[in-house]
Amino acid sequence: MVGAIGRATAALGRVDALGTNIPNPDLLRRPTIRREAQSTSALEGTYERLETVLAADYEVGESKHGFNETMREVLNYLDAANHGILSVQEGRPISRSLTRELQQLLVAGTSSDGPQAGDVRSTQVFIGANTRRIEDARFVPMPPGQQLDSELNALFDWWAARADPGLMVLDAAMFHYQFETLHPFTDGNGRIGRLLILLQLMRRGMLKQPLLSISPWFERRRSQYQDLLLGVSTNGAWEDWSMFFCQGIEESADDAYDRILELTAIRDKYRTLTSSYGGTTRRLAESLIASPYVSVPAVERRLQVSRSSASNAVRNLVDERVLTPMTDSGSRAVMYVALDVLNAVR
């Protein structure tokens, strides 16, 4: 266990050092959070293709009118993640009140939005039943009421009392199990719980930039993830769960490190290719690291330039093979994609 914790901590340290030293890390933050949004939602049965999420013409806080409910749920995660990241960067603790705010943002405008949004549940829930019968459930969390409130408060008090950075990953593993076991909300517990891992790492100073995506690793091992959480409840198998969690953090951090290096190399390549062009073309090329899908109207809005300037910049990048046209049924290019970036992100 000591070795697993040490390896995960060291891997996080490498990502943190790299993220601290690169210029404009916000460019890398956007695709990382969108990848996490797609994967953490898929773990809960809300599936949208990663390419669709990356291409969505949406920025945090904008209207989601025109998106289907599945996509609105994924985009809601972006709003919740952004709120959580900004809150932690401003010094807010990981607390019950912050978690309630995250859940309210996560379910806003979806079928789960209602009187209990942002509040600890007042109804019984159960997990993993193919029928609607509680008797067929795989796991039944404690009922609502005073005990649930007390246990949730105790969990956040316990977290606040933990301070040893060397045990941070183990603390996060234990917290995640307990949060998912309490299942404090009517919906969104898995997504909120995995978002809290990132926020906890940032709050404890393990990561200065939110450049770690954790859910893809868990998604590829969905059954094992669920079985090991249940194993703590049924058999007290803390070591099995904790080792699995540490491995997930270590390998996710190693993956993030490699992606950051690859995206940074792509950005340097784009800078070289566009060095002889005007400012709009150079700015567009750099922005592709954050948003690999573009259209002329999107470039116009994003860079605050005229339609002709946006069109010229896109054409220049197509000529340089930075952008690849995507055609509609009429064989007319309406969207363009930077394939180098897309392949590095997915």
C-alpha positions in Angstrom: 0.0 0.0 0.0 2.8 2.4 0.8 4.3 1.7 -2.6 1.0 2.3 -4.4 0.5 5.6 -2.5 4.0 6.7 -3.3 3.8 5.9 -7.0 0.5 7.8 -7.3 1.8 10.8 -5.4 5.0 10.9 -7.6 2.9 10.7 -10.8 0.7 13.6 -9.6 3.9 15.6 -8.8 5.2 15.1 -12.4 1.9 16.4 -13.8 1.8 19.3 -11.4 5.4 20.4 -12.3 4.7 20.1 -16.0 1.4 22.0 -15.7 3.0 24.8 -13.7 5.8 25.4 -16.1 3.9 25.5 -19.4 2.6 28.9 -20.7 -1.2 29.4 -20.8 -2.3 26.0 -19.2 -5.9 27.1 -19.7 -5.6 25.9 -23.3 -5.1 22.4 -22.0 -7.7 22.7 -19.3 -10.7 22.9 -21.7 -10.1 19.5 -23.6 -9.2 17.8 -20.3 -12.5 18.8 -18.6 -14.5 18.0 -21.7 -13.0 14.5 -21.8 -13.8 14.1 -18.2 -17.4 15.3 -18.7 -17.9 12.8 -21.5 -16.4 9.9 -19.6 -17.9 10.5 -16.1 -21.4 10.8 -17.7 -20.9 7.6 -19.7 -20.1 5.8 -16.4 -23.6 6.7 -15.3 -25.3 5.7 -18.6 -25.4 9.1 -20.2 -23.5 8.6 -23.4 -22.4 11.2 -26.0 -19.4 10.6 -28.3 -16.3 12.5 -27.2 -16.1 14.1 -30.6 -19.6 15.5 -30.2 -18.7 17.0 -26.8 -15.5 18.5 -28.1 -17.3 20.0 -31.1 -20.2 21.5 -29.0 -20.4 25.2 -29.5 -20.8 25.9 -25.8 -19.0 27.9 -23.2 -19.6 27.7 -19.4 -22.7 29.6 -18.3 -24.2 29.9 -21.8 -27.7 28.8 -22.7 -28.1 25.1 -23.5 -31.1 25.7 -25.7 -30.9 23.5 -28.8 -29.0 20.6 -27.2 -30.8 17.4 -26.4 -31.1 16.3 -22.7 -28.2 13.9 -22.9 -25.9 16.6 -24.1 -27.3 19.1 -21.6 -26.3 16.7 -18.8 -22.8 16.5 -20.1 -22.6 20.3 -20.5 -24.0 20.7 -17.0 -20.9 18.9 -15.8 -18.7 21.6 -17.4 -20.6 24.2 -15.4 -20.3 22.3 -12.2 -16.6 21.5 -12.8 -15.9 25.2 -13.6 -17.7 26.3 -10.4 -15.8 23.8 -8.3 -12.4 24.6 -9.7 -12.9 28.4 -9.3 -14.2 27.9 -5.7 -11.1 25.8 -4.8 -8.8 28.3 -6.4 -10.4 31.0 -4.4 -9.7 29.1 -1.2 -13.0 27.5 -0.4 -12.8 24.2 1.5 -14.3 21.0 0.2 -17.5 21.1 2.1 -21.1 20.0 2.2 -22.3 23.4 0.9 -20.0 23.4 -2.1 -21.0 19.9 -2.9 -24.7 20.9 -2.9 -23.9 23.7 -5.3 -22.2 21.3 -7.6 -25.2 18.9 -7.6 -27.6 21.7 -8.3 -25.6 22.8 -11.4 -25.3 19.2 -12.5 -29.0 18.5 -12.7 -30.2 22.0 -13.8 -32.7 21.8 -16.6 -32.8 18.0 -16.7 -35.4 15.4 -15.6 -33.6 15.3 -12.2 -34.1 19.0 -11.6 -36.7 19.6 -9.0 -37.4 20.5 -5.3 -34.5 18.3 -4.1 -31.9 19.7 -6.5 -29.0 20.9 -4.4 -30.4 19.4 -1.2 -29.5 16.1 0.6 -32.1 13.6 -0.5 -35.4 13.2 1.5 -36.4 10.0 -0.3 -35.0 6.5 -0.4 -32.9 5.5 -3.4 -31.4 2.2 -4.5 -28.8 1.2 -7.0 -28.4 -1.5 -9.6 -31.9 -2.9 -10.0 -33.0 -4.0 -13.4 -36.6 -3.7 -12.1 -38.1 -1.0 -10.0 -38.2 -3.2 -7.0 -35.9 -2.3 -4.1 -35.6 -6.0 -3.3 -33.7 -6.5 -6.6 -31.2 -3.7 -5.9 -27.5 -4.4 -5.8 -27.0 -1.8 -3.1 -29.4 0.2 -0.9 -27.9 3.3 0.8 -29.1 4.4 4.2 -32.5 6.0 4.4 -32.9 9.8 4.5 -33.1 11.6 7.8 -31.0 12.6 10.7 -28.5 9.8 10.5 -27.7 10.5 6.8 -27.2 14.2 7.7 -24.9 13.3 10.6 -22.8 10.9 8.6 -22.4 13.4 5.7 -21.3 16.1 8.1 -18.9 13.7 9.8 -17.4 12.8 6.4 -16.6 16.4 5.6 -15.3 17.0 9.1 -13.0 14.0 8.7 -11.7 15.3 5.4 -11.1 18.8 6.9 -9.0 17.2 9.7 -6.8 15.3 7.3 -3.6 17.3 6.3 -0.7 14.9 5.5 0.1 15.3 1.8 1.8 11.9 1.8 -1.5 10.3 2.6 -3.6 12.5 0.3 -4.3 9.7 -2.3 -5.4 7.2 0.4 -7.6 9.9 2.0 -9.3 10.5 -1.3 -9.9 6.8 -1.8 -11.5 6.5 1.6 -13.6 9.7 1.1 -14.8 8.5 -2.4 -16.0 5.2 -1.0 -17.9 6.8 1.8 -19.4 9.5 -0.3 -20.7 7.0 -2.8 -22.0 4.7 0.0 -23.9 7.5 1.6 -25.3 8.5 -1.8 -26.5 11.8 -0.4 -28.3 13.1 -3.5 -31.2 11.8 -5.6 -29.0 12.0 -8.7 -25.4 12.8 -9.7 -23.6 11.1 -6.8 -21.1 9.3 -9.0 -20.3 12.3 -11.2 -20.0 14.6 -8.1 -17.9 12.1 -6.3 -15.4 11.8 -9.1 -15.3 15.6 -9.6 -14.5 15.9 -5.9 -11.4 13.8 -6.4 -9.9 16.5 -8.7 -11.0 19.3 -6.4 -9.5 17.6 -3.4 -6.2 17.1 -5.2 -6.2 20.8 -6.0 -7.3 21.9 -2.5 -4.5 19.9 -0.9 -1.9 21.4 -3.3 -1.2 18.3 -5.2 -2.3 19.9 -8.5 -2.3 23.6 -9.3 -4.0 23.2 -12.6 -7.0 20.9 -13.4 -5.2 18.9 -16.0 -6.1 15.4 -14.7 -9.0 13.3 -16.1 -9.8 10.4 -13.9 -13.1 8.9 -15.1 -11.7 7.4 -18.4 -9.6 5.0 -16.4 -12.6 4.0 -14.2 -14.9 3.8 -17.2 -12.6 1.2 -18.8 -12.9 -0.8 -15.6 -16.5 -0.1 -14.8 -17.5 -3.5 -13.4 -14.3 -3.7 -11.3 -14.8 -0.2 -10.0 -18.4 -1.0 -8.9 -17.5 -4.4 -7.5 -14.6 -3.1 -5.4 -16.7 -0.3 -3.9 -19.3 -2.8 -3.0 -16.6 -5.1 -1.6 -15.8 -2.6 1.1 -19.4 -2.5 2.2 -19.9 -6.3 2.1 -16.5 -7.6 3.1 -14.5 -4.7 4.5 -12.1 -5.0 1.5 -10.4 -1.6 2.0 -7.0 -2.7 0.8 -8.4 -4.0 -2.6 -10.3 -0.8 -3.2 -7.5 1.5 -2.1 -4.9 -0.3 -4.2 -7.2 0.0 -7.2 -7.8 3.7 -6.6 -4.1 4.4 -6.2 -3.4 2.6 -9.5 -6.1 4.7 -11.2 -4.6 7.9 -10.0 -1.1 6.9 -11.0 -2.0 5.7 -14.5 -4.4 8.7 -15.1 -1.6 11.1 -14.0 0.9 9.3 -16.3 -1.6 9.6 -19.2 -2.2 13.3 -18.5 1.6 13.9 -18.5 1.9 12.3 -21.9 -1.0 14.2 -23.3 0.3 17.5 -22.0 3.6 16.9 -23.7 1.9 15.9 -27.0 -0.4 18.9 -27.0 2.4 21.2 -26.2 4.5 19.8 -29.1 1.5 20.3 -31.4 1.1 23.9 -30.3 4.8 24.5 -31.0 4.4 22.9 -34.5 1.4 25.2 -35.2 3.3 28.2 -34.1 6.1 27.4 -36.6 3.7 26.7 -39.4 1.9 30.0 -38.9 4.8 32.2 -38.2 4.6 34.0 -41.5 0.8 34.6 -41.3 -1.2 37.5 -39.7 -2.3 37.6 -36.1 -5.7 36.1 -36.7 -4.3 32.9 -38.2 -1.8 32.5 -35.5 -4.4 33.1 -32.7 -6.7 30.6 -34.3 -4.0 28.0 -34.6 -3.2 28.3 -30.9 -6.8 28.2 -29.9 -7.2 24.8 -31.6 -5.4 23.2 -28.7 -8.4 24.1 -26.6 -11.1 23.6 -29.2 -10.1 21.3 -32.1 -13.5 21.8 -33.9 -14.2 25.2 -35.5 -16.5 26.8 -38.0 -16.1 30.3 -39.6 -18.9 31.8 -37.5 -17.4 30.2 -34.3 -14.0 31.7 -35.2 -15.6 35.1 -35.8 -17.2 35.0 -32.3 -14.2 33.4 -30.5 -11.6 35.8 -31.8 -13.8 38.8 -32.2 -12.9 39.4 -35.8 -14.8 40.0 -39.0 -16.3 37.2 -41.1 -13.7 37.8 -43.9 -10.8 37.6 -41.4 -12.2 34.4 -39.9 -12.7 32.9 -43.3 -9.2 33.8 -44.4 -7.7 32.4 -41.2 -9.5 29.1 -41.6 -8.5 28.9 -45.3 -4.9 29.5 -44.3 -4.9 26.6 -41.8 -6.6 24.3 -44.3 -3.8 25.1 -46.8 -1.2 24.3 -44.1 -3.0 21.0 -43.3 -3.7 22.1 -39.8 -7.4 22.0 -40.3 -9.3 19.3 -42.2 -12.7 20.2 -43.7 -15.8 18.3 -42.7 -18.6 18.3 -45.3 -22.4 18.2 -44.9 -24.7 16.3 -47.3 -24.2 19.0 -49.9 -20.4 18.5 -49.9 -19.9 22.0 -48.4 -17.5 22.4 -45.6 -19.3 23.8 -42.5 -17.0 22.5 -39.8 -13.2 22.0 -39.6 -11.2 19.8 -37.3 -7.6 19.8 -36.2 -6.9 16.1 -36.4 -3.6 16.3 -34.6 -5.3 17.8 -31.5 -8.3 15.4 -31.7 -6.1 12.4 -31.8 -4.0 13.6 -28.8 -7.2 14.2 -26.7 -9.2 11.1 -27.4 
